[in-house]
Amino acid sequence: MANRARLRVCVGYNDDMSPVIKSITANSELELADRIVRAVLSSERRKEFVKESDPQEQKEPEKPPLPTFREYAEEWLKLYKEGKLKPTTMGDYRMVLNAHLYPAWGDKRLDEITTRGIQEFLNSKKDKARKTIQDMIMLLRVILESALRDQLIDVNPASDRRLVNPSNRKTVREALPVEDVQDIIANLGKLETMDQRYMALAIFTGMRRGEIIGLRWEDIDLSANVLHVRRNVTFPKGDNQPYIGTPKTESGNRDVPIMSALLEYLKPVGKPNAYVVGDDVKPITFSIHRRMMERIRRTIDLHGASTHVFRHSFATMLNDAGASVKTIQSIIGQTDFKTTADRYCHARDIRKHEAVQGVDKLLCS
């Protein structure tokens, strides 16, 4: 019979500190070593060889609770956008947040927003204009992208390529027929001087509402026969007082040729720093503009047209007069009239004057 391996091991201590000895035997030295380790680890001497960790130390530090979408969005606006955006753009952000995103996501934690939930939310808005829904997607995406970079969420659910814009609304601003525009022109004499100027500028230049309100007499260059579009007046957040800013887009800063039919409505010329519509050193307020439009509609038939419809009509008439898309884009200051690339193409001044003269003949012949 083979000799068995044996060893005496101290597995503890008596009250008088004398050692408690245990004799351990095994069939081999390896087995004996394993038994000794088990005996010691199961004895009161375990703490001499194994450092027990504090249960409190094993816990990972608690992370602060995730903010709600509203809390984070407000922080994002204040930190990254406040004072850096035009009041109109900030107003647009506020409108999208308050009217659409906050009711849906405001009280939810950031990690509770999912791609599926976003698409369900968008589907519930399918009766909205395509651009309105696109604005919702864009704003939600950039806010959640910021949260992702702040390591508050692991993925941006609004960046998922599966998301689709479900809008089923057809938004078409029809241009007025030439006959309707001619009828309006024939009745401009019935309007007050300021109202005549406003309508003439809308009809004969295709300028935006804010560009017309922001036009000063010093912007009219009769020697070059152009109007310099250099500012845009808006009423952010529905304010009554005007905000004077730059044109809506980079291409909005432009020179618009003056057709002969417009000249008679630009007399008498006012002070250089006065505004053409209102003839004062400050732009008209929103309420004054609203009353002016109400007064115009009571006096003559606008055939249901708004200022923007006249802009669309002017562009259509430029096209009917044979102007190229790039020439039309240059005159009306449209960034994306056909394709994004077009905004970097500029028509020569002579082409712009020829195009406007074509509309002049179309309307006044």
MIDOFI-272494 format. One line per field, with one value per residue (C-alpha): residue number from 1; x, y, z. Coordinates in steps of 0.02 Angstrom, whole numbers. Example, Ala and Ser with C-alpha at 12.3 -4.5 7.8 and 13.67 -1.06 7.14 Angstrom:
num [1  2]
xx [615  684]
yy [-225  -53]
zz [390  357]
***
This chain:
num [1  2  3  4  5  6  7  8  9  10  11  12  13  14  15  16  17  18  19  20  21  22  23  24  25  26  27  28  29  30  31  32  33  34  35  36  37  38  39  40  41  42  43  44  45  46  47  48  49  50  51  52  53  54  55  56  57  58  59  60  61  62  63  64  65  66  67  68  69  70  71  72  73  74  75  76  77  78  79  80  81  82  83  84  85  86  87  88  89  90  91  92  93  94  95  96  97  98  99  100  101  102  103  104  105  106  107  108  109  110  111  112  113  114  115  116  117  118  119  120  121  122  123  124  125  126  127  128  129  130  131  132  133  134  135  136  137  138  139  140  141  142  143  144  145  146  147  148  149  150  151  152  153  154  155  156  157  158  159  160  161  162  163  164  165  166  167  168  169  170  171  172  173  174  175  176  177  178  179  180  181  182  183  184  185  186  187  188  189  190  191  192  193  194  195  196  197  198  199  200  201  202  203  204  205  206  207  208  209  210  211  212  213  214  215  216  217  218  219  220  221  222  223  224  225  226  227  228  229  230  231  232  233  234  235  236  237  238  239  240  241  242  243  244  245  246  247  248  249  250  251  252  253  254  255  256  257  258  259  260  261  262  263  264  265  266  267  268  269  270  271  272  273  274  275  276  277  278  279  280  281  282  283  284  285  286  287  288  289  290  291  292  293  294  295  296  297  298  299  300  301  302  303  304  305  306  307  308  309  310  311  312  313  314  315  316  317  318  319  320  321  322  323  324  325  326  327  328  329  330  331  332  333  334  335  336  337  338  339  340  341  342  343  344  345  346  347  348  349  350  351  352  353  354  355  356  357  358  359  360  361  362  363  364  365]
xx [0  72  115  -16  34  2  23  -31  -107  -159  -340  -371  -333  -399  -450  -275  -207  -139  -154  -292  -206  -290  -206  -243  -204  -218  -165  -44  46  -63  -222  -149  -114  -293  -362  -250  -310  -492  -465  -384  -511  -654  -574  -566  -393  -471  -458  -269  -250  -401  -446  -633  -696  -820  -992  -1009  -848  -916  -1061  -1036  -1062  -1241  -1267  -1377  -1551  -1568  -1651  -1817  -1820  -1891  -1755  -1616  -1690  -1704  -1524  -1468  -1558  -1483  -1306  -1286  -1419  -1471  -1395  -1322  -1478  -1589  -1746  -1850  -1754  -1764  -1950  -1967  -1877  -1990  -2145  -2094  -2047  -2202  -2329  -2264  -2111  -2146  -2324  -2256  -2085  -2069  -2093  -2003  -1823  -1702  -1677  -1864  -1867  -1856  -1853  -2017  -2095  -2034  -2109  -2275  -2270  -2234  -2373  -2495  -2442  -2467  -2597  -2463  -2362  -2208  -2092  -2175  -2142  -1965  -1933  -1991  -1873  -1726  -1745  -1772  -1619  -1499  -1554  -1534  -1367  -1307  -1369  -1273  -1113  -1143  -1148  -1324  -1390  -1304  -1385  -1480  -1650  -1693  -1546  -1615  -1630  -1794  -1883  -1995  -2092  -2275  -2350  -2495  -2534  -2507  -2445  -2459  -2460  -2539  -2480  -2615  -2665  -2594  -2771  -2797  -2631  -2677  -2845  -2758  -2636  -2781  -2859  -2704  -2753  -2897  -2776  -2688  -2510  -2425  -2541  -2503  -2316  -2330  -2435  -2329  -2170  -2251  -2315  -2167  -2019  -2069  -1992  -2038  -2152  -2009  -1898  -2032  -2060  -1871  -1839  -1774  -1768  -1579  -1594  -1673  -1539  -1625  -1460  -1429  -1616  -1609  -1674  -1542  -1615  -1509  -1624  -1775  -1904  -1985  -2101  -2026  -2137  -2286  -2218  -2297  -2134  -2023  -1853  -1731  -1615  -1523  -1614  -1684  -1547  -1374  -1446  -1580  -1450  -1469  -1510  -1682  -1706  -1840  -1966  -2042  -2215  -2148  -2068  -2231  -2265  -2096  -2135  -2115  -1948  -1933  -1786  -1642  -1654  -1844  -1936  -2026  -2180  -2225  -2110  -2035  -1865  -1935  -2020  -2207  -2270  -2359  -2527  -2502  -2461  -2614  -2729  -2649  -2687  -2864  -2886  -2818  -2933  -3084  -3041  -2988  -3001  -2836  -2911  -2866  -2680  -2559  -2390  -2308  -2428  -2374  -2194  -2238  -2336  -2189  -2071  -2197  -2213  -2023  -2025  -2165  -2061  -1920  -1804  -1693  -1711  -1545  -1599  -1763  -1671  -1553  -1696  -1808  -1666  -1718  -1586  -1658  -1767  -1725  -1574  -1450  -1313  -1411  -1384  -1204  -1250  -1276  -1360  -1280  -1364  -1411  -1505  -1599  -1654  -1709  -1813  -1900  -1935  -2018  -2138  -2166  -2225  -2328  -2424  -2435  -2454]
yy [0  171  293  425  610  690  862  949  1121  1261  1302  1420  1469  1427  1558  1553  1580  1403  1335  1218  1083  978  829  817  664  629  504  626  787  880  818  861  1039  1061  994  1110  1263  1212  1182  1351  1447  1367  1403  1560  1594  1637  1823  1806  1754  1831  2014  2028  2177  2298  2268  2456  2461  2333  2442  2549  2733  2779  2881  3035  3006  3045  3211  3219  3273  3443  3470  3426  3523  3681  3661  3632  3788  3896  3827  3810  3917  4065  4224  4132  4113  4242  4275  4204  4040  4030  4065  3923  3805  3856  3830  3653  3609  3681  3630  3457  3384  3429  3361  3196  3181  3320  3214  3059  3018  3029  2840  2812  2887  2750  2746  2652  2781  2923  2845  2817  3000  3056  2947  3036  3200  3143  3278  3411  3491  3394  3536  3545  3360  3376  3518  3403  3265  3384  3467  3302  3230  3371  3377  3188  3195  3318  3200  3059  3161  3200  3010  3017  2893  2752  2785  2925  2849  2998  2960  2791  2782  2688  2847  2916  3077  3020  3187  3165  3349  3429  3607  3701  3889  3920  4068  4192  4194  4344  4411  4417  4506  4632  4661  4698  4817  4909  4942  4994  5176  5148  5114  5233  5279  5161  5019  5051  5042  4880  4795  4861  4796  4626  4615  4687  4619  4453  4511  4427  4516  4552  4615  4738  4801  4815  4914  5092  5233  5226  5048  5113  5149  5235  5265  5077  5041  4913  4885  4828  4694  4707  4672  4570  4620  4483  4469  4327  4232  4329  4493  4653  4749  4720  4637  4698  4561  4503  4423  4250  4162  4203  4221  4337  4476  4533  4669  4666  4756  4891  4872  5031  4990  5000  5172  5272  5191  5243  5429  5543  5482  5492  5521  5399  5315  5305  5147  5141  5060  5168  5314  5318  5282  5123  4979  4957  4842  4679  4754  4896  4769  4666  4818  4870  4701  4704  4879  4824  4672  4779  4900  4787  4604  4514  4354  4263  4300  4329  4415  4246  4204  4363  4306  4138  4225  4339  4190  4103  4256  4268  4089  4129  4276  4156  4180  4033  3948  4021  4196  4177  4113  4262  4388  4319  4264  4083  3968  3805  3850  3693  3609  3652  3676  3817  3933  3955  4004  4189  4269  4420  4588  4610  4444  4495  4660  4572  4449  4587  4685  4529  4526  4713  4682  4533  4633  4804  4774]
zz [0  -47  89  114  121  290  367  525  500  618  583  728  906  1077  1204  1277  1100  1088  911  856  755  623  542  356  250  64  -66  -149  -114  -240  -158  12  -43  -103  62  163  64  89  274  302  197  291  460  565  491  321  357  379  198  109  120  127  27  100  23  6  -95  -218  -268  -422  -390  -423  -579  -567  -639  -823  -862  -950  -1131  -1080  -949  -1069  -1216  -1110  -1052  -1233  -1293  -1157  -1174  -1361  -1447  -1340  -1409  -1558  -1665  -1746  -1640  -1783  -1781  -1592  -1607  -1732  -1613  -1470  -1577  -1627  -1448  -1364  -1494  -1539  -1452  -1270  -1270  -1336  -1252  -1123  -967  -1031  -984  -1128  -1129  -1145  -1320  -1450  -1640  -1641  -1527  -1637  -1793  -1704  -1651  -1830  -1898  -1783  -1867  -2047  -2079  -2051  -2191  -2244  -2190  -2018  -1987  -2055  -1932  -1790  -1845  -1867  -1696  -1606  -1694  -1649  -1467  -1446  -1538  -1406  -1269  -1353  -1353  -1169  -1143  -1073  -1201  -1297  -1467  -1552  -1597  -1708  -1824  -1875  -2065  -2050  -1997  -2134  -2153  -2165  -2218  -2338  -2355  -2522  -2495  -2657  -2672  -2840  -2939  -2988  -3171  -3265  -3286  -3097  -3071  -3207  -3121  -2955  -3041  -3124  -2954  -2856  -2878  -2757  -2615  -2497  -2543  -2418  -2470  -2653  -2621  -2525  -2658  -2802  -2720  -2691  -2871  -2967  -2866  -2786  -2622  -2459  -2337  -2217  -2358  -2414  -2238  -2214  -2374  -2346  -2472  -2471  -2539  -2700  -2829  -2974  -3064  -3073  -3080  -2938  -2762  -2637  -2524  -2367  -2220  -2169  -2038  -1934  -1785  -1682  -1560  -1623  -1555  -1617  -1625  -1777  -1770  -1902  -1962  -2115  -2263  -2233  -2330  -2397  -2572  -2503  -2497  -2677  -2803  -2883  -3050  -3051  -3191  -3262  -3195  -3017  -3032  -3016  -2847  -2778  -2784  -2696  -2629  -2440  -2324  -2353  -2182  -2184  -2230  -2396  -2321  -2172  -2215  -2041  -1964  -1887  -1979  -1960  -1822  -1849  -1803  -1928  -2063  -2019  -2025  -2190  -2269  -2201  -2275  -2444  -2452  -2410  -2549  -2693  -2740  -2711  -2781  -2621  -2638  -2494  -2507  -2532  -2673  -2762  -2740  -2817  -2955  -2997  -3012  -3125  -3235  -3248  -3309  -3433  -3495  -3538  -3389  -3341  -3173  -3116  -3166  -3073  -2920  -2924  -2935  -2799  -2684  -2669  -2597  -2662  -2809  -2906  -2832  -2696  -2824  -2905  -2759  -2812  -2989  -3022  -3171  -3253  -3218  -3401  -3398  -3241  -3318  -3477  -3376  -3276  -3435  -3504  -3356  -3378  -3556  -3502  -3372  -3448  -3635]
***
